[in-house]
Amino acid sequence: MKFIINREEILLPLQQIVSVIEKRQTMPILSNVLMVIEEEQLTLTGTDLEIQIIAKINIAAITPGSITVPARKFLDICRLLPSGAEIKFELQEDKVKITSNRSRFSLSCLPADNYPEFAESELENHLFINAGKFKKALDKTVFCMANQDVRYYLNGLLVNVSNSKLKLVASDGHRLSIYEDDLDQATGFEARIILPRKGVLELSRLLDDPEAELKVEFSSNNIRVFIKNLIFSAKLVDSKYPDFGKVFQQEFFNKMLIQKQVLKDALTRVAILSNEKFKGVTFDITPDSLKISTHNPEHDEAEEELMIEYSGEPLTIAFNAQYLLDAVSNLDSEMAVLTIASNASSCFIDEPDECGYKFIVMPMRL
């Protein structure tokens, strides 16, 4: 196995693959990247057995073959070579010789035959979506996913496809984000799948070209996304997502309108003196004014009063300041609309004009 490649051609695909590979592996070969050369194409594969990324690079002047090399060491070598450098790669028995100008490296490797296969069932559903549109959908929901929750369906993102409608939902049990959009082409099917947390974060990172067209294939256990010369695969969370529809079927107080930036700045300032663990702030809402206050175990206090547009009855409710900040920061408009459920069980945060996403934050008891 032998080939010559320009540093720039291999560096980005390697970086994209290495991020999937866990630093600590139960199987040493999973720390390696699988390299296969056939028909003037170099294929790089990295996996942690839950997620897999494959990159395909066209190259000339080759001797076919396959091998696995230590992923991070190989990436560091390529990264630290001067830009535009030509890299010669040659397999000699159980070692790989890498040369570039006056630099020479020899890496121990493991045979490609031992590289584990990524088990995938048949992917019966498929759809096409613009990468920029999908990236926006992920950005508006990803921050609400749980991290290591015992309700493991919350450690992921619900993707709901209903013919030509796409809906993404994420929640950690204390807050919820919902994003809806139209697909360019009708799919003719209805499906609900849960993407795992790590898969969502990796996929979001790979969508760096908003103009690219993605092909998404999935079954009830697996998903595969084609992004230009990359193929991203992940195993899905085998669970049912709770029905969140009930949260909309309730009575609400009147809407509150407030300038987004004013609310963000006030929340950030008041939160400085909140309890570090719970980040709780109290909202005292009266017609046309909102008082945000907090205190902590050291008896520090903070208070800020803002002008709002509100014409309902006075109410007092407490929230986690960070959850509110995350939601408000993800609004695109200048104004934020806050709507509190009449039983004070939740607060909806969205925009004055019709938009495809909503954030819901549950209150705290202080």
RODO-2510 file (C-alpha; in nm, 4 decimals, decimal comma):
residues 366
     n   res          X          Y          Z
     1     m     0,0000     0,0000     0,0000
     2     k     0,1498     0,3273    -0,1136
     3     f     0,0297     0,6763    -0,2067
     4     i     0,1267     1,0444    -0,2260
     5     i    -0,1141     1,3162    -0,1125
     6     n    -0,1100     1,6895    -0,0471
     7     r    -0,1378     1,7847     0,3217
     8     e    -0,4456     2,0049     0,2585
     9     e    -0,6395     1,7193     0,0957
    10     i    -0,6094     1,4830     0,3929
    11     l    -0,6010     1,7238     0,6890
    12     l    -0,9686     1,8307     0,7057
    13     p    -1,1150     1,4785     0,6542
    14     l    -0,8786     1,3482     0,9241
    15     q    -0,9844     1,6222     1,1688
    16     q    -1,3513     1,5452     1,1033
    17     i    -1,2983     1,1743     1,1678
    18     v    -1,0718     1,1975     1,4735
    19     s    -1,3320     1,3892     1,6775
    20     v    -1,5547     1,0769     1,6760
    21     i    -1,2767     0,8531     1,8057
    22     e    -1,2788     0,8317     2,1856
    23     k    -0,9452     0,8857     2,3635
    24     r    -0,9973     0,5864     2,5942
    25     q    -1,0948     0,2715     2,4087
    26     t    -1,1731    -0,0801     2,5279
    27     m    -1,0446    -0,2078     2,1915
    28     p    -0,7053    -0,0581     2,0921
    29     i    -0,7950    -0,0722     1,7196
    30     l    -1,0800     0,1794     1,7792
    31     s    -0,8108     0,4435     1,8457
    32     n    -0,7009     0,3933     1,4859
    33     v    -0,8327     0,5242     1,1582
    34     l    -0,8994     0,2652     0,8866
    35     m    -0,7373     0,3540     0,5532
    36     v    -0,8407     0,1692     0,2379
    37     i    -0,7139     0,2376    -0,1142
    38     e    -0,8917     0,1019    -0,4190
    39     e    -0,9666     0,2374    -0,7656
    40     e    -0,7820     0,5695    -0,7177
    41     q    -0,9768     0,6499    -0,4039
    42     l    -0,8589     0,6726    -0,0436
    43     t    -1,1299     0,5953     0,2123
    44     l    -1,0773     0,6972     0,5782
    45     t    -1,3041     0,5519     0,8474
    46     g    -1,3303     0,6293     1,2200
    47     t    -1,5841     0,4932     1,4687
    48     d    -1,6634     0,4434     1,8374
    49     l    -1,9193     0,1728     1,7368
    50     e    -2,2069     0,4182     1,8070
    51     i    -2,1100     0,6780     1,5460
    52     q    -1,9045     0,6391     1,2295
    53     i    -1,7613     0,8895     0,9825
    54     i    -1,6260     0,7871     0,6421
    55     a    -1,4352     1,0307     0,4182
    56     k    -1,3530     0,9621     0,0536
    57     i    -1,0595     1,1348    -0,1187
    58     n    -0,9664     1,0963    -0,4861
    59     i    -0,5925     1,0344    -0,5380
    60     a    -0,3601     0,9257    -0,8186
    61     a    -0,0282     0,7347    -0,8197
    62     i    -0,1216     0,4577    -0,5796
    63     t    -0,0696     0,0965    -0,4795
    64     p    -0,3961    -0,0468    -0,3397
    65     g    -0,4225    -0,1913     0,0113
    66     s    -0,5654    -0,1329     0,3578
    67     i    -0,4333    -0,0709     0,7087
    68     t    -0,5285     0,1046     1,0359
    69     v    -0,2996     0,3734     1,1845
    70     p    -0,3141     0,5585     1,5210
    71     a    -0,5602     0,8379     1,4434
    72     r    -0,4380     1,1193     1,6696
    73     k    -0,0683     1,0630     1,5976
    74     f    -0,1335     1,0588     1,2220
    75     l    -0,3454     1,3760     1,2499
    76     d    -0,0765     1,5555     1,4547
    77     i     0,1913     1,4647     1,1991
    78     c    -0,0196     1,5997     0,9104
    79     r    -0,1247     1,9076     1,1091
    80     l     0,2302     2,0084     1,2030
    81     l     0,3799     1,9675     0,8559
    82     p     0,4101     2,2945     0,6591
    83     s     0,1059     2,3904     0,4516
    84     g     0,1116     2,2631     0,0958
    85     a     0,3530     1,9818     0,1908
    86     e     0,3447     1,6595    -0,0068
    87     i     0,3031     1,3502     0,2118
    88     k     0,4319     1,0086     0,1010
    89     f     0,2666     0,7171     0,2754
    90     e     0,4049     0,3627     0,2461
    91     l     0,3200     0,0390     0,4258
    92     q     0,6223    -0,1788     0,5112
    93     e     0,5265    -0,4991     0,6962
    94     d     0,3528    -0,3862     1,0206
    95     k     0,4775    -0,0255     1,0091
    96     v     0,3755     0,2774     0,8080
    97     k     0,6471     0,5085     0,6781
    98     i     0,5405     0,8714     0,6355
    99     t     0,7827     1,1080     0,4638
   100     s     0,7511     1,4713     0,3673
   101     n     1,0476     1,6726     0,2466
   102     r     1,3051     1,6163     0,5243
   103     s     1,0617     1,4772     0,7834
   104     r     1,0394     1,1013     0,8378
   105     f     0,7988     0,9140     1,0643
   106     s     0,7366     0,5473     1,1320
   107     l     0,4047     0,4453     1,2913
   108     s     0,3090     0,1053     1,4312
   109     c    -0,0216    -0,0099     1,2877
   110     l    -0,2826    -0,2836     1,3186
   111     p    -0,4244    -0,4987     1,0350
   112     a    -0,7400    -0,3716     0,8636
   113     d    -0,9048    -0,7155     0,8902
   114     n    -0,9426    -0,6668     1,2671
   115     y    -1,1273    -0,3343     1,2292
   116     p    -1,4833    -0,3826     1,3641
   117     e    -1,7722    -0,3505     1,1231
   118     f    -2,0346    -0,0847     1,1945
   119     a    -2,3616    -0,2786     1,2125
   120     e    -2,6385    -0,1095     1,0125
   121     s    -2,9863    -0,2330     0,9363
   122     e    -3,1520    -0,1605     0,6022
   123     l    -3,2340     0,2113     0,5777
   124     e    -3,5812     0,2247     0,4260
   125     n    -3,6604     0,5990     0,4601
   126     h    -3,4758     0,8819     0,2898
   127     l    -3,5113     1,2568     0,2397
   128     f    -3,3113     1,5501     0,1007
   129     i    -3,2513     1,8702     0,2972
   130     n    -3,0350     2,1810     0,2633
   131     a    -2,7406     2,1765     0,5092
   132     g    -2,7960     2,5401     0,6168
   133     k    -3,1602     2,4703     0,6988
   134     f    -3,0739     2,1541     0,8963
   135     k    -2,7901     2,3286     1,0814
   136     k    -3,0266     2,6079     1,1900
   137     a    -3,2768     2,3481     1,3140
   138     l    -3,0020     2,1797     1,5200
   139     d    -2,8680     2,5104     1,6574
   140     k    -3,2143     2,6110     1,7823
   141     t    -3,2672     2,2844     1,9732
   142     v    -2,9338     2,1227     2,0635
   143     f    -2,8726     2,3269     2,3834
   144     c    -3,1861     2,1826     2,5473
   145     m    -3,0721     1,8185     2,5273
   146     a    -3,0069     1,6410     2,8572
   147     n    -2,6595     1,5137     2,9443
   148     q    -2,6388     1,1696     3,1119
   149     d    -3,0009     1,1710     3,2308
   150     v    -3,1380     0,8366     3,3531
   151     r    -3,4303     0,8954     3,1130
   152     y    -3,1984     0,8165     2,8266
   153     y    -3,4460     0,9312     2,5561
   154     l    -3,3775     1,2865     2,6822
   155     n    -3,0024     1,2475     2,6038
   156     g    -3,0837     1,3015     2,2389
   157     l    -3,2920     1,4894     1,9874
   158     l    -3,6308     1,3900     1,8483
   159     v    -3,6563     1,4206     1,4697
   160     n    -4,0138     1,3966     1,3462
   161     v    -4,0755     1,3783     0,9693
   162     s    -4,4345     1,4115     0,8545
   163     n    -4,4483     1,4115     0,4724
   164     s    -4,3118     1,7590     0,3882
   165     k    -4,2837     1,8842     0,7497
   166     l    -3,9780     1,8513     0,9720
   167     k    -3,9935     1,8950     1,3493
   168     l    -3,7005     1,8783     1,5940
   169     v    -3,7560     1,8600     1,9702
   170     a    -3,5050     1,8573     2,2580
   171     s    -3,5638     1,8647     2,6337
   172     d    -3,3766     1,7965     2,9571
   173     g    -3,6958     1,7810     3,1657
   174     h    -3,6620     2,1457     3,2805
   175     r    -3,6858     2,3157     2,9419
   176     l    -3,7914     2,2272     2,5900
   177     s    -3,7186     2,3593     2,2418
   178     i    -3,9283     2,2888     1,9348
   179     y    -3,8253     2,3761     1,5801
   180     e    -4,0499     2,3268     1,2762
   181     d    -3,9739     2,3780     0,9084
   182     d    -4,0935     2,2693     0,5643
   183     l    -3,8936     2,0281     0,3519
   184     d    -3,8372     2,1197    -0,0133
   185     q    -3,9634     1,7788    -0,1273
   186     a    -4,2520     1,5768     0,0138
   187     t    -4,1281     1,2475     0,1598
   188     g    -4,4556     1,0540     0,1580
   189     f    -4,3927     0,8990     0,4986
   190     e    -4,4228     0,9738     0,8690
   191     a    -4,1455     0,8791     1,1136
   192     r    -4,0071     0,9671     1,4585
   193     i    -3,6465     0,8902     1,5538
   194     i    -3,4188     0,9963     1,8418
   195     l    -3,0613     1,0937     1,7508
   196     p    -2,8069     1,0358     2,0323
   197     r    -2,6483     1,3407     2,1962
   198     k    -2,2937     1,2782     2,0684
   199     g    -2,4271     1,2125     1,7179
   200     v    -2,6179     1,5434     1,7174
   201     l    -2,3088     1,7404     1,8281
   202     e    -2,0853     1,5704     1,5687
   203     l    -2,3380     1,6164     1,2893
   204     s    -2,3844     1,9849     1,3733
   205     r    -2,0056     2,0322     1,3529
   206     l    -1,9867     1,8666     1,0098
   207     l    -2,2508     2,0977     0,8552
   208     d    -2,0044     2,3769     0,7770
   209     d    -2,1271     2,4528     0,4233
   210     p    -2,4802     2,6042     0,4279
   211     e    -2,5171     2,5515     0,0514
   212     a    -2,4576     2,1734     0,0556
   213     e    -2,7426     1,9334    -0,0149
   214     l    -2,7739     1,6479     0,2352
   215     k    -2,9157     1,3053     0,1696
   216     v    -3,0528     1,1549     0,4922
   217     e    -3,1339     0,7828     0,5130
   218     f    -3,2708     0,6164     0,8264
   219     s    -3,4493     0,3171     0,9744
   220     s    -3,5773     0,2650     1,3287
   221     n    -3,2217     0,1830     1,4516
   222     n    -2,9779     0,3759     1,2299
   223     i    -2,9292     0,7010     1,0444
   224     r    -2,6884     0,7819     0,7633
   225     v    -2,6217     1,1336     0,6302
   226     f    -2,4284     1,2030     0,3079
   227     i    -2,2442     1,5385     0,3330
   228     k    -2,0405     1,6053     0,0186
   229     n    -1,7482     1,3546     0,0402
   230     l    -1,8405     1,2399     0,3950
   231     i    -2,0785     0,9704     0,5159
   232     f    -2,1968     1,0140     0,8762
   233     s    -2,3684     0,7153     1,0442
   234     a    -2,5109     0,6776     1,3947
   235     k    -2,7105     0,4284     1,5971
   236     l    -3,0403     0,5755     1,7157
   237     v    -3,1742     0,5830     2,0726
   238     d    -3,4103     0,2881     2,1062
   239     s    -3,6913     0,4533     2,2996
   240     k    -4,0162     0,6469     2,2687
   241     y    -4,0103     1,0240     2,3170
   242     p    -4,2696     1,1531     2,5670
   243     d    -4,5762     1,3341     2,4335
   244     f    -4,5058     1,7051     2,4807
   245     g    -4,8246     1,8190     2,3018
   246     k    -5,0156     1,8595     2,6309
   247     v    -4,8033     2,1602     2,7242
   248     f    -4,9856     2,3630     2,4534
   249     q    -5,3331     2,2590     2,5670
   250     q    -5,3695     2,4892     2,8669
   251     e    -5,4770     2,8381     2,9696
   252     f    -5,2250     3,1225     2,9526
   253     f    -5,1783     3,4682     3,1027
   254     n    -5,1514     3,7624     2,8620
   255     k    -4,8331     3,7879     2,6571
   256     m    -4,5411     4,0000     2,7757
   257     l    -4,3349     4,1900     2,5192
   258     i    -3,9816     4,2920     2,6089
   259     q    -3,6703     4,3971     2,4188
   260     k    -3,4484     4,0915     2,3807
   261     q    -3,1149     4,2637     2,4463
   262     v    -3,2473     4,4526     2,7517
   263     l    -3,3738     4,1264     2,9035
   264     k    -3,0477     3,9454     2,8247
   265     d    -2,8320     4,2159     2,9838
   266     a    -3,0514     4,2395     3,2949
   267     l    -3,0582     3,8609     3,3430
   268     t    -2,6796     3,8389     3,3027
   269     r    -2,6213     4,1126     3,5634
   270     v    -2,8717     3,9833     3,8199
   271     a    -2,7497     3,6221     3,7823
   272     i    -2,4046     3,7254     3,9142
   273     l    -2,5465     3,7204     4,2684
   274     s    -2,7761     3,4194     4,2286
   275     n    -2,7159     3,0894     4,4064
   276     e    -2,4310     2,9291     4,2076
   277     k    -2,5926     2,5865     4,2110
   278     f    -2,9524     2,6736     4,1129
   279     k    -2,9085     3,0077     3,9295
   280     g    -3,2588     3,1092     4,0445
   281     v    -3,4047     3,4545     3,9703
   282     t    -3,7517     3,5833     4,0648
   283     f    -3,9797     3,7668     3,8200
   284     d    -4,2298     4,0104     3,9732
   285     i    -4,4577     4,1032     3,6849
   286     t    -4,7002     4,3963     3,7005
   287     p    -4,8622     4,5896     3,4122
   288     d    -4,5813     4,7560     3,2119
   289     s    -4,2998     4,6554     3,4499
   290     l    -4,0876     4,3502     3,5299
   291     k    -3,8687     4,3290     3,8383
   292     i    -3,5931     4,0632     3,8267
   293     s    -3,4355     3,9877     4,1648
   294     t    -3,2171     3,7276     4,3341
   295     h    -3,0273     3,6501     4,6528
   296     n    -2,7779     3,3840     4,7604
   297     p    -2,6672     3,2028     5,0804
   298     e    -2,4060     3,4779     5,1451
   299     h    -2,7009     3,7250     5,1721
   300     d    -2,6010     3,9170     4,8586
   301     e    -2,8939     4,0642     4,6656
   302     a    -2,9517     4,1986     4,3154
   303     e    -3,2548     4,3633     4,1604
   304     e    -3,3342     4,5201     3,8256
   305     e    -3,6539     4,6755     3,6914
   306     l    -3,7457     4,6723     3,3209
   307     m    -4,0199     4,8289     3,1130
   308     i    -4,2411     4,5722     2,9377
   309     e    -4,5650     4,5616     2,7412
   310     y    -4,8072     4,3642     2,9578
   311     s    -5,1689     4,4223     3,0494
   312     g    -5,2615     4,1255     3,2669
   313     e    -5,2842     4,0591     3,6390
   314     p    -4,9685     4,0801     3,8556
   315     l    -4,7788     3,7580     3,9161
   316     t    -4,4559     3,6303     4,0722
   317     i    -4,2608     3,3360     3,9331
   318     a    -3,8981     3,2121     3,9535
   319     f    -3,6718     3,0631     3,6833
   320     n    -3,3220     2,9328     3,6275
   321     a    -3,1489     3,2405     3,4787
   322     q    -2,9215     3,0332     3,2532
   323     y    -3,2151     2,8484     3,0960
   324     l    -3,3857     3,1800     3,0178
   325     l    -3,0634     3,3256     2,8767
   326     d    -3,0089     3,0234     2,6496
   327     a    -3,3627     3,0559     2,5132
   328     v    -3,3606     3,4361     2,4693
   329     s    -3,0152     3,4256     2,3008
   330     n    -3,1561     3,1922     2,0349
   331     l    -3,4297     3,4328     1,9241
   332     d    -3,3640     3,6100     1,5929
   333     s    -3,5965     3,9069     1,6486
   334     e    -3,5347     4,2287     1,8452
   335     m    -3,8319     4,1617     2,0733
   336     a    -3,8978     3,8606     2,2949
   337     v    -4,2488     3,7386     2,3786
   338     l    -4,2935     3,5635     2,7149
   339     t    -4,6197     3,3793     2,7816
   340     i    -4,6724     3,2159     3,1210
   341     a    -4,9217     2,9322     3,1697
   342     s    -5,2061     3,0305     3,4052
   343     n    -5,1166     2,7464     3,6455
   344     a    -4,7528     2,8794     3,6424
   345     s    -4,6251     2,5429     3,5134
   346     s    -4,4278     2,6804     3,2197
   347     c    -4,3137     2,9916     3,0345
   348     f    -4,3158     3,0049     2,6520
   349     i    -4,0484     3,2189     2,4878
   350     d    -4,0854     3,3082     2,1209
   351     e    -4,0982     3,5983     1,8749
   352     p    -4,3761     3,8530     1,8003
   353     d    -4,4091     3,7392     1,4382
   354     e    -4,4852     3,3845     1,3360
   355     c    -4,1637     3,1817     1,3620
   356     g    -4,0781     2,8137     1,3380
   357     y    -3,9453     2,7651     1,6890
   358     k    -4,0519     2,7938     2,0513
   359     f    -3,8681     2,7589     2,3792
   360     i    -4,0368     2,6481     2,6993
   361     v    -3,8821     2,6899     3,0446
   362     m    -4,0275     2,5341     3,3604
   363     p    -4,0323     2,7557     3,6689
   364     m    -3,8364     2,6929     3,9912
   365     r    -3,9493     2,6908     4,3500
   366     l    -3,7246     2,9256     4,5448
***
